[in-house]
Amino acid sequence: MSMDLTTPHPLQACWDLQLAGLAADALRTALTVELFDHLQHFTAPAQLAKALDLEPFNTGYLLEMLWAQGLLERDEQGNQYRNGDTARRYLSRSAHDYCGDALLFRHQVLRQAGAPLEQALRNGLPPATAPGPEMARRWAEAARVQIAQEQQAVTADVACQLVDRLPHATRLKHMLDLGGGPGLVAIALVERFTALQGTVFDFAETAAVAQDNILRAGLEKRLNIIGGDLDHDGFGSGYDLIWCSSVFHFARDLDGLIRRLHTALNPGGVLMCCHAEVPRNRHTAARVLPYYLHMRMQGRHVLPAGELAQRLRNAGFADVHQEDGLRYPVAPVTAVVACK
């Protein structure tokens, strides 16, 4: 019986998974040698290789692969390459929204997360430990560079657009950015909404990074910081808006934290949180579950779809609604908005 030989083989899905790892290595290599910094204009592989002290033929093969991945453009003759839109905006160090360090960091973390999977299946992983000085130090380092790049390029815009949809957005007075890292979301919000003042809460070392950014932005009269441990320390009260992003995954007592956030809000105040959930749809789940596999195996909170909204209702929040599949660093998240 005749069959269409161009139809992908059932194993192609498995092959694609393995090829994606090699493509990720190609991107890591290109970022490491700062290749995108030299491709503002059409450039021949030999010319690029000379500038970066690389092997010309292999440079050409890598450029062709990055072109096939949609990161580079090629001239009509197929002999020269330059940055495509994504590379121009995010992968060249001169770009305002440069995310190269964040991508290299994610690459390293994801590869490290994949290494102990067999061990996890056979014997389990050690449970996630309470944050200590070393974790606080590493979190501050990430906030200074990688997380800052992602907040600048992605998260701050999502937060501003979500808050902008609130009917009373322009009347918000006092906000909390819970687990705010480098504080760039809080900075973007108070720059956008001129009546708004706020507080960034995170580990003391990370809050100090936020303070540096607040001073650099000239917003020290409208933003302050609180350093502390999310599980044990207070984060203030009297807020009209609480923003939190990928924070609940790390709470030791999630329901207790939700109750504390309810108490911290003014009547009519809004809790707005963006967290990944386990989607019901298989295709959406394929974009979310790989990133959170290691975290789930450690016992962190990655809730089934809709469960966070129900927990908020159980804690006394009203007008709870959610929006699924929001673009976010690495994997889509669900935004849940709830009122006191």
N, C-alpha and C positions, 0 to 999 in steps of 0.2 A: 504494500500500500504506500502510495506517495505521501510525503509529509513535507512541511515547510522547514527547510533546514536553517532558516534564519531565526526561528523561534528559539529564545534562550533555553538552554538545558536546565532542568530542575536544580542542578547543582550550582547554577550561576549565582544564586543568592549567597551560597557559602563562599564561592570564589570572590565575590564582591566584598565580603567582610574582610578577607585576607588582603585583598588589594588596597582596601581603604587604609590599612596599617602602613603599607608602603607609601601611599600618597601622603600620609601624615608625616612620615620620615622625610619625604622630599620637601615638604613645607618647612619642617624644622631645620633642615640643612640650609635652605634658602634664607631663612631668617638669621641663622647663626653666622653665615658669611656676609650678611647684610646685602644680599643680592638686589632686593627691591629698591634700595637706596640709590642704585646706579642705573635704574631703568625708567627715568622720567621721560626719556625720548627713545625712539627706535634705536636699538643698539645691536650690532652683530655679536654672536657668541664669542668669536675670537677677541673682539675689542673688550667685551666684558671680562673675559678670562684674563686678559692682560692687566686690566685695572685691578682685579682682585687676586692676582697670582694663582689662577686656577688652570686646570687642564682644559684646553679649548674644546676638544670633541665631546668630552663628558659634560662640559658646561652647556653645550648645545642640546644634548639629550635631556638634561634637566629642564632647560628653558622650554623645550617642546612639551615636556610632561606638564609643566605648570600652565602652559598655554591650553593644553587639553583639559585641565582642571578648571579653566575659566578665570585664572588669576592674571594671565598675561594676554596682550594682543599681539598679533603677528602681521607684518606687512604683506602686501599682495604677492610679493615674490616668495614669501615664506623664509626669508633670510635674516630678518631682524625682529626684535621683540621689545615691547615696552609694557609698563604696568597697565593693567586694566583698572576699571573703576574701583573695585574692592581693594586692590593693592595700593592704588594712589591714596585712598582715604584712610586705610588702616594698617598697611604693612611697611610703609616707608617712614623712617624715623623723623623726617621733617613734617609729617602729617599731624594736624591738630588732634586727630582721633587715633593716633598710633596705638596698636594693640599687640605688637610683636612680642613684647616681654610676657604679656598675659598668655598668648598662645603657646609660647615655649614652656611657661609654667604649667599650663593645662596638659600639654603633651607629656611632661615629666610625671605629673601626678597620675594621669590616667594609665600610663605604662606601669608605674609602680603599683597601682591598684589591681592591675591584671595579673601581676606575678604570683600572688598568694592564693589564687582562686582554687587550685586543687587542694591546697592545705585547708582552705575554708570548707570545702566540701567534705573532706575526710575527718577533720578534727574541730572545725569551727574556728572563728577568729576571736582573739581576745576582745572583750567588750570595750567599747569606747570609754576612755578614762576621763575623769573630771579635768578641766583645764588647769594646767600648772604654769609655772614661769616660762618654761621652754615653749609651750604652745602659744602663750601670750606674746612672746618675742617673735615667733615665726609669723603669727597673725599680723603683727604690726609691720613686719617687713613686707608681707604680701599687700597690706593696705597701702603702703607707700608707693608701690610700683604696679603690680599686676591688677589688684582689685581697683586701684585708681583708674587705670586705663580702661577697664570694663565699665566702671561707673560713668566715666567721661563719655565713652563711645556709645553706650547702650542704655544702662539702667536709669540714668538721670532723665533721659528723654521719656522713657516709659512712665516714670513716676510723675513727671510734670503733666503728661497727657492724662493720666488717670485722675490726678487731683483736679485738673482743669474741668473734668466732667461733673464734678460735684456742683450742685445748684448754688451752694453758698461758698464756693471756693475763694472768692475775693474777700469774704468776711472772716476767714480763718485768722486767728491771732497768735496761737501758741501751738507749736508742733514738737513732737519727739521723733527722732530718727533712731530707732532701736537697733543696736548692732550695726551702726552706720558706717563702720570702717573708716575710710579716709574722709567721710563727710561730704563728698561731692554731690550726693543726692540732696542733702539738706541745703547746701549752698545753692544748687540749681533752683530749689523750691522757693527759697526766700528771695532770690533774684527775680523770679517770675511773679511772685505774689508779694507785693510791696508792703502789705500790712502784717506780714507773717514774721514771727520770731521763733526761735527754736533751740533745741538741745540735741546734741549727738551723744548717744550712750554706747560705750564699748569698753573692752579691756583698757586699763589705764594707759598701757603702752600704745595701743591703737588710737585711743582718744587723743593722745598727744599728737599723733599724725594728723588727725582731723583739725586740731587746734592750729597747727602750722598752715594748713590749707585755708582755714577761716581767716587767719591773719593775712595771708597772701591775697585773699579776695577782698580784704578791707571790710569784713562783715562781723568784726568782734563785738560790735554793739547790738547785733541782732541774733547772733548764735553763740552758744556756750557749749561746754562739754561736761560730761559726767563719766568718770572712769570707774569701772567696777565689774563684778561677776554677775552675769545675767541671772543665775540661779539663786543668789544670796543677797545682792545689794539692791537698794532702791534706785529708781530711775525718775523720780519726781512725779508730779501730778498737775492737774489743772490744764490738761491738753485738749485742744480742739481737734487735733489730728495726730494720730500715731502711724508712722510708716515703718514697716519692718519687712525685710527681704531676706529669704533663706536663713532665717534665725531660728524658727521653731524646730528645725531638724536637730538642733543641738541642746534643746531644753531638757533638763532632767525631769522636771514635772511640768508637762505641757499644759495640762488643765489648770494647774496652779498659776502658771504664767498668764494664761488667758484671763483668769479672774483678776489678777493684779493689773492687767492692761485695762480691763473694764473699769476698775476702781480709779485708775489714773486719768481717765477721760472725763471731761466736763459733760454734763447732760447735753445731749444732741451731738456730742463729739463723734468722730469717725475713726475706726481702725481700718487701715488699708494694708493688706499683707500679700506678698507675692512669694509663693512657694511651689515647688514641683509636687504634683500628686501622681499616683499611679493611674494612668488613663484606662478607661474601659476599651477604647478603640485600639486594635492591634497596631495599626500604622503609626498612631500617635505615641503609643507605648514604646515603639522601636526607637523613637527619638529621645525618650526620657530615661528608660530603665538602664541602659548601659552606664550612664554617668553616675547613677545613684546605686548601682549594684553593691559596691564596696561599702558604702555608707549604710545600706540596709543590713548587710551582713554583720556590721558592727553593732546593730541594734538602734541606730538612729531613727528618728521619726521621718518617714516618707509615707504619708497617709494615702489611703485609697481615695479615689475621686469622690468629692462631696463630703468627706468626713470632717474636714476642718470647718466647713460651714456649719455642720450640725453641732460641733463642739462649741462654736461661738454662740449658737442659739441656746444651747444648754447652759451657757454661762450668763445668759441674760441679754445678749446682744439682739437688736431688732433690725429689720430691713436688711437682712443678710442676702447678698447676691454675689455671684462669682462670674468671672470671665476666663474661659479656658484658652490655652494655646498661645499665650502672649510671648512675643519674641524676647529672649533674655540670653545672657551669656551661657554658652554651651548647649543648654536644653530649654525647651519651653516651660513656662510656669503658669499657674492659675492665680489670678488676682481675686482675692476675697475681700469684699468691702462690707463693713458692718457698723451700725450706729448704736450709741448708748441711749 
